[in-house]
């Protein structure tokens, strides 16, 4: 089913107008905002000559608000890509206690790092295994949560810009055992089953930097894929200034040409605030939120991450890579953040033993 983002906007506009009649008190509300993320990257090249430079990584504008007491909406565009993209475009029903239903184009319930906004990630880019994760899709989702749990399920189709063609269902289940004061433990399982529109799948990953389009590992096109399953295991722990986070993700591909395939990856990292601050967490989304400095002098955070992605299996030689990333974050305010990441990549012989290092700087501003 091919759905353009223009058609999606028309449908969402119709839903907004229809549901505005439900407002029992007052008129629907509207709020504007956005984010800017500007990067500068310098590579220490190895086999492939990565290009240094600067880019506007994200330039998003959104409009959101309430349609009535129980309905809200959001539309968000990203103008940084060559062709602007609709990111979020949905209406949401919040009339149940600790539950909600979302209809439209939104992030599917796939992984902790994917569901944590790019505004709130500890590092400039998501780790290597994110290449195996489902992003946004056009569909319907249901979420419910309590102090100790969060559950989310969805059914979805192509994402709104038709960059990815598929149909799928997904579920994510999070448990938070009761710990001592100031501590939080997040244990999760995410599963999905999808069918691809054209029976061709390509998995690949950059070396944790978006500046150069070269992929350090790449399966190229895999033909005859009829369906694929995804499973992810999540863990996160927060104790005051200290936090740790990890995920293992596997994707199994079923084919009618050749053998079935399996690819997987993992990451693990730890962070520590040098100031009296901590990572915030949302039980409704079961993901991390925005850091608000406790002092007008801002918040300082240091972090280290290791990640791995293996795209080798049977007749597919996509390569395997490991990356270590060291990071420093300075949150001047809730809306202004400066990040420095030093990235050290190591790939296998299949990927050409390409082992670049990179220094990546980012300014993130939200409004």
Protein Blocks (a to p, Z undefined) as FASTA:
>chain_A
ZZdfklmmmmmmmmmmmmmmmpmgdcadddddddddddddddddfkbccdeddddfbacd
dddddfblmbccdddddfkbmbacdfbdcdddfkbghiacdedjddddfbfklmpcfklg
mbfbdcfklmmpccdddddddddddfkbccddddddddfklpagcdddddddddddddde
hiacdddddddddddfklpacddddehiakbmcdfbdebjaehiabdcdddddddddehj
bccdddddddddddfehjddddddddddddddfbdcdddddfklopadddddfbfnbpad
dddddddddfbehjbcgbpaddddddddddfblmlccddddddddddfknopaacddddd
dddddZZ
